Amino acid sequence: MNKLMNLHRKILPLAMLCAIPGIGLSKITIENPLQKSWQCSANGDTWQCVEINSNNADLFKKGVLPKEKKQIIADALGWVPTNDPNNICGGYYYQVPINKNPSNEAKINAQQYQYARSGTITAEGAVEVNKGNQYLAADKAVLKQNKDKKIDQIDLTGNVNLSQPGQLAIGSQGQANISNNTATLDDTYYLIRVRQKPGGSMANLTSDEIDNKASNFTGYAHGHANQIIQKSKTDYTLKKATYATDSPYGNDWMMSATTIDLDRESGLGTAYNTLFYVKDVPILYWPYMTFPIDNRRRTGFLYPTAGYNSNSGYYLSTPFYWNMAPNYDLLLTPTIYNHRGILLDGNFRYLTETQSGNLDVQYMPHDRRDNTDRKALSFTDNGQYGRNWSSYINYQYIGDKDFYNDFDSDNIGLSTQTLLDRQASVSYNDPHWTFNTTVQSYDVIDDTMFLANRPYSTLPQINANAAYPGLLPHMDFNWDNQFIYFAKPGLNGVSQVEGQRYYSAPKVSFPFQKSWGFFTPSLTLSETAYTLQNRSAASTTGFSQNQYPEQNIIRSLPIINIDTGLYFERKFSFNNHNYTQTLEPRLFYTYIPYQNQSNIPLFDTSLSNFSYASLFQTNVFTGIDRINNANQVSYALETSVNDQDTGMSILSAGIGQILYFADRKVSLCSGTNADCANSYVPFHDSTTSDVAAFFNYRFLPHWQLMTSGTYNPINNNVDSQTYQVQYMPDNNHIFNVAYQNIKNNYAALTPAQIQAGTLPDPLSQVTVSSIWRLTPHWSVTGLWSYAFNSRHTTNMFAGIQYDACSWAVRFLAQRYVNSSSDPNNPTNITGPLTNAFIIQFELKGLGGSSESSLDERLTMIPGYTPNGGFN
């Protein structure tokens, strides 16, 4: 009893079990998921416990039935079954923690020792050798000393166990040199940690998290080898070996090779003369292959992708990844289209101390359908020079307007693109000043786009902005400056007005902030100067081109704002829950005198739709070619309810309106010949704006409603409304229904429509989307968007995934509107629906695929994360 009192608290329960008569053999259940049996004996003030009845010896029995053999292998490799229905592997591998030897000297334990005059030591009975984080065990070991009288060479027989974190090998016999970390094991069963895919969801997990939390992959490869040769602590060669990543009971796929090299330092596996088995049936022979065994980039073929595009037919892509150097690589993707030919795609990435960039070149030497070559190019570069300076370059090119429609159906962002962006910029940033110089132009994909709808090039745009918060007590100073030269190439002998614009806006504000509210008056002096060229021209759009008689224009406007509000907070309880509610009334006053601005062209200015955010915006226009006159005050009330225990937002809402004291006389009217009858901004002569509001409510733990809208109390019309209902119990189960209706969609007006005084079209559409894991193995996804005003489906896709423990397959079919829609009336959906589908197949733990073309679709689903649902 006195001895027990001296034991460390952590081993007290174990010591008590071993001390009780008749309990010499006991199951240790604390940190013992494998439920192994141990025998403990007292040695002075310490206890020594040895595993007994090990099943490792059964690994080498002859004549064992296959089912029994799998069970023996599973026990030996540390497989822990689980009843968790979300674990599609049926369990996980558990590696018994290695008792690390803090010193680099070998520590040897055994039950019996025999010493020879030659210096050789024969150890028998639970022989254990610990060195650093390496562990050796066997029934018998012959230990040989070197010339320094230190043990280095060990001959092992009987249940030889060689392990270190992330790897385990159990052989019938072997030799090891603990000085240079080499070993040879015969008739060996092994286990080694691998990653599901390069950069995949397991890349950032610790070893324990991989062992216990991976529910769709074991995180390990296992197999049998006639011989394993350890060349170093991280380099292994397996002779006549098998390799699989399933559970020990699975046989979905396996490869068998004459030689498999596993290099954990480089993270690369190499197999020679390989046979692939599916359900124990050989289906493929491959003489040489490489594959990654961790999440680092590796040279080799990636999984192919098959699909269909109604414009080009069936296709098959076989990406080859070339890891040229640690700081640059190349992805070569030849794609065979049965209707057109072979498209070659090369994607080069680089990373230096100052630069990172991407060059993508696509080329089809001969398109059989169009009897021509097809090509495209894109280049981006980001530079960072010290802490303050940076640069950006972007260049896009395609040989014809249908290229993205025909060959990039896996990227809707390209397929619906109407302009090609080309820009270069240099920036400087410090705590107070920001400088930026940008040169930007656009290339038009569809040549039928009107000249008025083609954006201006900025050659260049220079921004210089200063920010000095707290310059004086309760005074902030900001100063925005911008110079732009707007240029636009002519079309068919017709040109548009061009010019330079200089804008300067110093601003002083006086913020007063308290816990109960705030009061922030501010004064801005907006100064704008224009110098115009090409001030008179004809038009090709069916209406008279605007005339600008003044070459030099100066606009000077003071802008006065007063923003103030109060904070109220209360705590309350409801239905056994504690909540905090806030109430925030707010006033926002703006004064800007009127100035006729119709003599100023619209270089980069349009009009946005009215919303709740508009209540607190000084300018209703999106650019600075127009600054509205204002004498108005916005009044609003916001509230929120949060759960005190979880911090979760239960409810948030806001409602407000603008009260106008003067008519809004500034419009998008431009030029002396323009017909401005329909160019007025919304509510230009009313005394109040629409009532704008939003309402978000989590009415059940996994259900939430998000709404916003504007209501005109004068004519009793709802001018805009959006609704979204989302059910999301977790990342694997998401369901959304969204509806949007805008009576006058000002944001969709093109410059040509603005110049013509065209009234905006309505917008009315519904979108239903979902990602749903039906079972641990089966998942589905889908999206459908329908435009009521054009009675046209704009986008729809549906996909299904089967996720097994060691492999996965995904299929997605889609129909969407491509860039054949009218570029001069984007709200009028006239383009045909493109049909496409994609098939992806993955063998887990045996490499990865190129950048997933599924992600671009799935990000359209609110709530989607890359590690949820389809993954």
C-alpha positions, 0 to 999 in steps of 0.5 A: 500500500505504501508503494501505491501511495508513491505512484504517479496519479496518472498510472494509479488506476492501472497499478491498482488493477495489476495489484489485485490478485487474479487481475494480472491480465486486464483490458486497459481501456484508458487510451487503449482503443485497440483493447489490447491485453497487458501484464504488469509487474511491480519493480520498486516504485515503478510498474512495468507493463508488457503487451501479451497475447499479441496477434502479430504471430498469427500474421505468419500462420499458414492455411488461414482462411481469407476472412480470418486472415483479413481480421488478423491483418486488421488487428495487427495494423491497428484498425479500430471499427466504429459504428459512426454512420458517417464514417464510410470506411467503417473505422480508422487506423490507430497507431499506439503512441510511441514512447519517444526517447529524448536522447539519441541513444538506443534504449533496450528492454527485454525479459532475458539477456545473454552476453557473449565475450565477443560483445554480442548480446542476445535478448529474448522475450518482449524485446524493445528498442527505442531511439528518438521517435523510432521503435523496434520490437521482436521476440528475439534480437541479437545485438552487435556492438561496433568498435565504439562499444555501442550497439548498432546492428540488430538481427531480429526474429519473430514478430518484428515490429518497426514503427515511427509516427505515420508508419508501421511494418510487421515482419517475420524476421529482419535486420536493422542498423540503428546508427544509420536508420537502415533495416530489412524486413521479410514477409512484411505487412505495412501501414503508411500515412498518405493524403487523400489528394494534394492540397485536399481537406486533410492537408492541414490536419494533425496526425491525430485528427487524420487518424480519428476524424477522417470519415471519408478516407482512411488516411493510410495505405497498407499492403504486403511485401515480400521484403521491405528495405529501409534505406533511410529514415524516410526512404523505403523500397518494397519488393513484390508488394501490394498497395491499397488505401481502403480499410483492411476488409475492403477490396475495391481497388489494389495495385500489385507491383514488382517494386514500389519505392516510397520516399517520404522526404520527397512525398513521392511513390514509384511503382514498377510493373504494376497490375491494377485490381478491382474487386480482386480482378486484374484490369490494367497493367502499367509498366511505370507510374509515380504517385504522391503520398502527401499533399506536396506537388508532384510531376505526373498524370492527374485523373482524366476528366470526361464530358460533353459540350453541345457545341463541340461534342464529347471530350476527354482531358488527360492533364499532366502536371510537371513540377519543374521547380519549387517555385514554378510548374506547368500543367499540360492538358490535351483535350480530345473533342470528337467533333473538332480535334485536339485542344492543347492547354498549357498553364504555367505558374511561377513564384519569385521573391517579388512576383507570382503569376499565371500564363495560360495558352490554349491552341487547336491547330485545326478545328475540323468543324470550322476548318481553322485554328483556334486559340486563346491566351490569358496572363496575370502577374502580381508583384510585391516589392517590399512593404509598400509597392505592388503591381498587377498585370492582366491580359486576355486574348481569344482568336474568335468570339465563340472560343469560350462557348466551344471549349470552356463550358466548364467555366461559366464565368468565361462562357458568359463573358462579353469583354476581355480585360487588359490592364497593368497597375502599380501601387504604393501604400503606407499608413496615410497615403495610397498611390495607384497608376493603372492602364486599362483597356478592353477587347470586345468579344462580340463585334455586334456590340454598339460603340456606345456600349463599349467601355472607355479605356483609361490611359492612364488612371492615377489615384492619390488618396490621403487618410489622416484619422485623428489629425486633431482631437475629434477631427479626421482628414481625407483627400481623394485625387484622381486623374483619368484619360478616357479613350475609345477607338472608333468603329466603322469610321465613327468616334465618340467623345474622349477626354481627361478628367481630374477629380479632387475631394478634400474632406474633413469630418468631426466624429464624436463616438460614445457607448450610447451613440455617435454624431459625425458631421463632415464637409467635402469639397468636390472639384472636377475638371474636364478637357474633351476631344471628339466633341461632335460625331455621328451615331450608328445606333439609330439616334443622334450622337450627343454634342459637347460644345465646351472643351473645358468644364469645371464643376465645383460642389460642396457636400455636407453630411451629418450622420448621427445615431443612438444605441440602445441595448437590453437583455431578456429571456424567452423560452429558457434562452437568454437574448440581447436586443439592440435598437439603433435609430439613425439620421443621415443628412446630405446637402449638395447644391444643384449644378447642371451637368448635362454638358459632361459625358458619361465616361464611367457613370451609371445608376444603381437600383435603390435599396436599404444601403442607398439611404446612407449614400451621398451620391445615387450615381455609380461614378463621378461624372454625375453628382446629384443635388441633395437636400435630404435626410434619411431616417432609419431604425435597425434592431438585432437579437442575438443569443447570449450563449452562442452569439448567434444572430437570431433576428436582424431588421432595418427600415428607413426612408429618405425625406426630400426637401428639393427635387433631384434635377441632376440626371443621366442626360448628356449632351446638347442634343439628348432627349432627357424626357426619360432620363430622370432618376427615380423619385426625382420630383417626389417628397419621399423615397421608397420605404426600404427595409431588410429582415433576416430571421433564424426562425428555427435552428437550421432555418433562416429567412433573408428578405429585403425590399422597397415599397412606394407608399404613394402608388402602393407598389412594391418596386423591388423585393428579394426573398431567400429561405435557407435550410442548412443543418450542416455543410453537407445539407443545404437547400435554398429558394430565392426570388428576386423582383425589380420593377425597374432594373436601372443597373442593367441599362447599357450606356446606349440605352441610357443615352437613348432614354430607354426605360429599364426592363423589369427583373423577375427570377427564381433560383432553387439550389441544393447540396444534399448528402443522402447517405454517407456515400451518396450526395446530390446537387442541383441549381435552377434559375428561371427568368420570368420576364423573358420566360427563359431558363438561364442556368440549370445543373444537376449532379450526383456523387458516390463517395467510397472509402478509397475512391469517388466518382462525380457526374454533373450535367448542365444547361446554361445561356452562353455569350451569344445573348444580345450584348446590347440588351443583356436583360433580353435572353436570346442566346441558345442553351448550351448543354454540357456534362462532366465526369470525374473519377478519383482513387483516393491516396493515389494522386489528385485531379486538376483544379475542379471544374465543379467548384465553379458551379457549386460556388453559385449555391449559397452556403457551399464550402469546398469541404462540404457536400461534393468534395 
